[in-house]
Amino acid sequence: MKRTLMVLFAVMASVLCVSFASALTNAPESPDPTEARVRRREQRPISPEVHDDGSVTFRMGAPDADEAIVYTQFTEGAQSMKEGDDGIWSVTLSPARPGIYVYGFVVDGIEVADPYSRHVLANEWPTRSIVEIPGDEPMYYDQRPVPHGTRVRCSMPAAKTTSA
């Protein structure tokens, strides 16, 4: 009797282990979080996109929005955006002079920064984004090779009030 119970217990344990192992091998693979992040990054729209002629395309993902507007420092007033089939609102603005400009979006009456741009003015409220439109000539803020002196002199004249 004792031996029969032991054999029965061993058979049940082995059946249980086999069924558990087959469940693990048939389980779907867990998604790699790194792959998911890369996939999301690749699916993000590019905004702002500066073209060779100086025109700029702005894009904003807001599939449930009724209205999206972009305002910039290089255009007169706000510009309406058009919604694409994928829920991405976009507009291409005419060429602007080279420089750095501030812009932002108004989505259903709420001012927001460009969620696809890393260049923001954090001290502004509401937070706004910036776009650089490059030119043929270097701008005043660009790094350039400039002549540097070979020696720095510092002279301290004697002070009459302290007799030093």
Residue pairs with C-beta under 8 A, 6 or more apart in sequence:
44 61
44 116
45 59
45 61
45 88
45 90
45 116
46 59
46 116
47 57
47 58
47 59
47 60
47 114
47 116
47 117
48 56
48 57
48 58
48 59
48 103
48 114
48 117
48 129
48 131
49 56
49 57
49 59
50 56
50 131
50 132
50 133
50 134
51 57
51 92
53 95
54 95
54 96
54 97
54 98
54 133
55 92
55 93
55 94
55 95
55 96
56 72
56 92
56 93
56 96
56 131
56 133
57 90
57 91
57 92
57 93
58 70
58 81
58 90
58 91
58 92
58 93
58 103
58 105
58 114
59 88
59 89
59 90
59 116
60 68
60 70
60 81
60 88
60 89
60 90
60 105
60 107
60 114
60 115
60 116
61 87
61 88
61 89
61 115
61 116
62 68
62 87
62 89
62 107
62 108
63 86
63 87
63 88
64 87
65 83
65 89
65 107
65 108
66 108
67 80
67 106
67 107
67 108
67 109
68 80
68 81
68 83
68 89
68 105
68 106
68 107
68 108
69 78
69 79
69 80
69 81
69 105
69 106
69 107
70 78
70 79
70 81
70 91
70 93
70 103
70 104
70 105
70 106
71 77
71 78
71 79
71 103
71 104
71 105
71 106
72 79
72 93
72 96
72 101
72 102
72 103
72 131
73 101
73 102
73 103
74 93
74 96
74 97
74 99
74 101
74 133
75 93
75 94
75 96
78 106
79 91
79 93
80 91
81 89
81 90
81 91
81 105
82 89
82 90
82 91
83 89
84 90
89 107
96 133
97 133
97 135
98 133
98 134
98 135
98 136
98 137
98 139
99 132
99 133
99 135
99 139
100 130
100 131
100 132
100 133
100 141
101 130
101 131
101 132
101 133
102 121
102 124
102 128
102 129
102 130
103 114
103 128
103 129
103 130
103 131
104 111
104 112
104 113
104 114
104 126
104 127
104 128
104 129
105 111
105 112
105 113
105 114
106 112
111 126
112 126
112 127
113 120
113 126
113 127
113 128
113 129
114 120
114 129
117 129
117 130
117 131
119 129
119 130
119 131
119 132
120 127
120 128
120 129
120 130
121 127
121 128
121 129
121 130
138 144
158 164
